[in-house]
Amino acid sequence: MDANIELLQCYKRLLTASQQMLKLAHEGLWEDLIEREVEYVGTVEEIASFQDACNQIPIIQAQISPLLKQILANEVELKMILQLRMEELRTLVGQTSRQQNLNTTYGRLAGNILYPNEI
């Protein structure tokens, strides 16, 4: 029974971590999100070890089920936010690359006078 209670507590910690990660993502605190994800993964590993070690009793399964559903819903939302962030970063990298190309091109022409027939 004690292992079942500990398993339930792990799921509660996982839900809390999941909610905190979602909040950090909404706030754009990406470094904090990554730090929190390390803890999240550790809790998932702890849950995996508990599930191998104990036989879940129905009352604990019933308490875990809504927690797990919320954790999965949070994960779906988090993935959507991260996908949007990845698109933002992709756009920024593209803009930076274009800016560097312009700087390189104009940098080579610096100090030169171009006449219409030379283009």
Secondary structure, 3 states (H helix, E strand, C coil): CHHHHHHHHHHHHHHHHHHHHHHHHHHCCHHHHHHHHHHHHHHHHHHHHHHHHCCCCHHHHHHHHHHHHHHHHHHHHHHHHHHHHHHHHHHHHHHHHHHHHHHHHHHHHCCCCCCHHHC
